[in-house]
Amino acid sequence: MSTTNPPLRSGQWFGAEGRNGFIHRSWMRNQGFADDVFDGRPVIGIATTWSELTPCNAHLRDLAESVKRGVWESGGLPLEFPAMSLGEPLMRPTTMLYRNLLAMELEESVRANPLDGVVLLSGCDKTTPGLLMGAASVDLPTLMMTGGPMLNGKFRGQDIGSGTVVWRFTEEMRAGRMSAADCAEAEVGMSRSRGHCMTMGTASTMACVTEALGVQLPGAAAVPAVDSRRYALAHAAGRRIVAMVQQDQRLSTVLTRQAFENAIRVNAAIGGSTNAVVHLLAIAGRLGVPLSLEDFDTLTADVPMLVNLMPSGAYLMEDFAYAGGVPAVMAEIAPLLNMDHVTVSGRSVADNITGAQCWNREVIGTLAEPFQPAGSGTVVLRGSLAPSGAVLKVSAASAQLLTHTGPALVFDRIEDYVVAADDPDLDVTPDTVLVVRNAGPRGYPGFPEVGNVPMPRRLLAAGITDMVRISDARMSGTGYGTCILHVAPEAAVGGPLALVRTGDLIRVDVPSRSLELLVDDTELVQRRAAWRPPPPVADRGWVRLYSEHVLQADQGADLDFLVGGSGSAVPRHSH
């Protein structure tokens, strides 16, 4: 960080003389700004993914007001602006199709405008990584503020978790053990406040991961959206971003290799979503930080799961916040972290977590007595079926299926499987390995969360609740099951998954980190010779651009031409 105040980008707009300065200042005055706001003070952009189409982010404009108070108080000029909002509950075919578009939009908006620093307001799954990817490619002083989780869901005297109960209750209804009226009652009680999912799904995972990366203030990830302390943290974020500009603490000085190592280990300790893998790889790619799929396995081999939250455990984010949140987890695994890493607080990790305590050992365990042992997080499998890797969340899987060999039952489209799943005569047994393909980044398109496919009704009726499922898709962070995901290369680009046929034996050996298609090489050569790529998914617009340039899952599924960044140089004059 610089110890002297660097020249401000905004000065080339608001401090300009002549016609251009006149234009830039004059039109801004129609908002009622006083003369002295153009006196050379730092201009802070507040990027908000607020939208009523994104329920998790529908309160972010209120949060922005608290950020503004802190910016004004510290002598800055806050200017709020919108960024594309990506809402998991409503957007089709998948928000992941648009994560890179959000990143592109944010990058260009920040670079094109008179901003010296940025606060990113996010919440729902893809808004957090999308904003951070775009900001990383500009590399201004940047601070993230996530919107916080909902309060615990309630159903008949029990806590219920968003997403997780959706999968569980709808499966119970399909099996005839729960009525539609019961599900309707649960639906009303699940989402009862502002905020994002309160399970350790992707939204909560990315909130915790950004705190572990050091781009969010300590303690900010877990505080419920409706808690006044979140607005106090937003106020503090507004103050801090002005200091970051004055110190020239750019995003690249925070998002170092040390930061990513900390984030990966914290993700393992909290039982975070497999989606963190693809997002962290993409963010690192924007900064040129060396990070590989293998890091998510090797860096976590000695990290136990401490946090007892759904979908792997029993509690929810509200409980996690009251138990001490991310600082308590980081304090517990401090021997495994890079403690000298400097975060957006201006202090090191060691300083940030000094005095952090756990107030509920049922929610946050210890290294000596963890919730689940080391190796319970995300593992990376490789082999003839996944030469570039696949991932599995061990804590969400069934122990008896971690070593398994069975015959494949193959579906080319998720829609075909969903229909077949309700067929009481489907030729399926507990040993069957379900394979759903053409659901990867290019094949769907967009890499949807369909990897935790519903169980066949025939098995549910027999009391079987899990089986091995393999796909080139992702899985919701709120989901569970023995689901092998992100198989790369995907089927649509000719990966081995495209060559699997019903009846082929597939061997899964998680302890050995292997995923093998047990088919003779000669037979596979013949199948490959007969394989033809699927037709293009679109002939125009964003979907065409995306499908022609998206990278595979093991590379973060960014667009090939967006990897890296273009910096924050002030563009040429507009008039």
Disulfide bonds with the S-S distance in Angstrom:
none
